[in-house]
Amino acid sequence: MLVTPLPTADKNDYLSARMRVAFSFLREADLAHLPLGRADIDGDEVFANVQEYDTVPADQKQMEAHRRYYDVQYVVEGEEVLQYAPLAGLAPNGEFDEEADFGLFATPEAPSSIVLRAGEMAVLAPEDAHKPGCAADEPGRVRKIVVKVRA
């Protein structure tokens, strides 16, 4: 599934060499046993953040976005709701942290939502604001790999 505004469709190469490296890592690594934290794949071009957390109601989280990296968010165990919306026009909630490539933004009135279950992934481009880690019905434990791919 690819959801993006038509004007940005040509901008993103979801099958670039770096993306193929990310997808290969997700297919070949022992994702259930990777230690939490950063996993180096190809320096700062492609790397993974291994996370475990409990999901929370969506109203307890804010939208986030990145400028230099795509997020390939892959759920290893559990399930979560991922909200997303075009970043354009969203009000920032504070300063964008250039070093961390991370900013928080106001949630639009009607964001789109998908449920990611174990074995599923979403690829989010820099123009996509997103709110991962939201509870589907009840809070639950999630193990997730977020592969960061330089845009």
C-alpha positions as CSV (number, residue, x, y, z in Angstrom):
1,M,0.0,0.0,0.0
2,L,1.2,3.4,-0.9
3,V,-0.7,6.4,0.3
4,T,0.6,9.8,-0.8
5,P,-0.6,13.0,-2.5
6,L,-0.2,12.7,-6.2
7,P,2.2,15.7,-6.5
8,T,4.8,13.9,-4.3
9,A,4.4,10.4,-5.9
10,D,7.3,11.0,-8.4
11,K,9.5,12.5,-5.7
12,N,10.0,9.3,-3.7
13,D,11.9,6.2,-4.9
14,Y,10.5,3.4,-2.7
15,L,12.7,0.9,-4.6
16,S,16.0,2.8,-4.4
17,A,19.2,0.9,-3.5
18,R,19.0,2.2,0.1
19,M,15.3,1.0,0.4
20,R,16.3,-2.4,-0.9
21,V,19.0,-2.6,1.8
22,A,16.4,-1.8,4.4
23,F,13.9,-4.4,3.1
24,S,16.7,-7.0,2.9
25,F,17.7,-6.3,6.5
26,L,14.0,-6.8,7.6
27,R,13.8,-10.1,5.7
28,E,17.2,-11.5,6.8
29,A,17.9,-10.3,10.4
30,D,16.7,-12.1,13.5
31,L,14.4,-9.3,14.4
32,A,13.0,-11.0,17.6
33,H,16.4,-11.1,19.2
34,L,18.0,-7.9,18.1
35,P,19.1,-5.8,21.2
36,L,17.1,-2.6,21.8
37,G,18.6,0.6,20.4
38,R,20.4,1.3,17.2
39,A,21.4,-1.4,14.8
40,D,23.9,-0.3,12.2
41,I,23.2,-1.5,8.6
42,D,24.9,1.0,6.3
43,G,26.3,3.8,8.5
44,D,24.1,6.8,8.5
45,E,22.6,6.0,5.2
46,V,20.5,3.1,6.5
47,F,20.2,2.0,10.2
48,A,17.5,0.6,12.5
49,N,16.1,1.6,15.8
50,V,14.9,-1.5,17.7
51,Q,12.1,-0.6,20.1
52,E,9.7,-2.2,22.6
53,Y,6.9,-0.2,24.2
54,D,3.3,-0.3,25.3
55,T,0.8,1.4,23.0
56,V,-1.3,4.3,24.4
57,P,-4.5,6.1,23.4
58,A,-3.8,8.3,20.3
59,D,-4.8,11.5,22.2
60,Q,-1.7,11.0,24.4
61,K,0.7,11.3,21.5
62,Q,1.6,13.9,19.0
63,M,2.4,13.7,15.3
64,E,6.1,13.5,14.4
65,A,8.0,14.0,11.2
66,H,11.6,13.8,9.8
67,R,13.3,15.8,7.1
68,R,16.3,13.6,6.2
69,Y,15.0,10.1,6.5
70,Y,12.2,7.8,5.5
71,D,10.8,5.6,8.2
72,V,10.2,2.0,7.4
73,Q,8.2,0.9,10.5
74,Y,8.0,-2.8,10.9
75,V,6.0,-4.5,13.7
76,V,7.7,-7.7,14.9
77,E,5.3,-8.5,17.7
78,G,2.0,-7.0,18.8
79,E,-0.2,-4.4,16.9
80,E,-0.6,-0.7,16.9
81,V,-2.6,2.0,15.2
82,L,-0.4,4.4,13.1
83,Q,-2.0,7.7,12.3
84,Y,-0.6,9.8,9.4
85,A,-1.3,13.0,7.5
86,P,0.4,15.2,5.0
87,L,2.9,17.4,6.9
88,A,2.2,20.5,4.9
89,G,0.1,22.9,6.9
90,L,0.5,21.2,10.3
91,A,1.4,23.5,13.1
92,P,4.7,22.7,14.8
93,N,4.7,21.9,18.5
94,G,8.1,23.4,19.3
95,E,11.4,23.7,17.4
96,F,12.4,21.0,14.9
97,D,15.6,19.2,16.2
98,E,17.8,19.2,13.1
99,E,20.5,17.1,14.7
100,A,18.0,14.4,15.7
101,D,15.9,14.9,12.5
102,F,12.8,15.0,14.6
103,G,9.9,17.4,15.1
104,L,6.5,17.3,16.7
105,F,3.4,18.6,15.1
106,A,-0.3,19.2,15.9
107,T,-2.6,16.4,15.0
108,P,-5.0,17.4,12.3
109,E,-8.7,17.1,12.9
110,A,-9.1,13.9,10.9
111,P,-5.8,12.0,10.4
112,S,-5.8,8.7,8.5
113,S,-5.2,5.6,10.5
114,I,-4.0,2.0,9.8
115,V,-3.5,-0.9,12.1
116,L,-0.1,-2.5,11.8
117,R,0.1,-6.1,12.9
118,A,3.1,-8.4,13.4
119,G,4.8,-8.9,10.0
120,E,3.5,-5.6,8.5
121,M,5.2,-2.4,7.7
122,A,4.5,1.2,6.7
123,V,7.0,3.3,4.7
124,L,6.7,7.0,5.6
125,A,8.4,9.7,3.5
126,P,9.7,13.0,4.9
127,E,6.4,14.8,3.9
128,D,4.4,12.4,6.0
129,A,3.6,13.3,9.6
130,H,2.9,10.2,11.6
131,K,1.8,9.1,15.1
132,P,3.0,5.6,15.8
133,G,2.4,3.6,19.0
134,C,-1.3,4.2,19.4
135,A,-3.5,1.5,21.0
136,A,-5.8,-0.4,18.7
137,D,-8.5,-1.4,21.3
138,E,-6.6,-1.8,24.5
139,P,-2.9,-0.8,25.2
140,G,-0.6,-3.7,24.3
141,R,3.1,-4.5,24.0
142,V,4.8,-3.9,20.7
143,R,8.2,-4.8,19.4
144,K,9.1,-2.7,16.4
145,I,12.0,-2.1,14.1
146,V,12.1,1.4,12.6
147,V,14.6,1.4,9.7
148,K,15.8,4.9,8.9
149,V,16.6,5.4,5.2
150,R,18.3,8.6,4.1
151,A,16.0,10.4,1.7
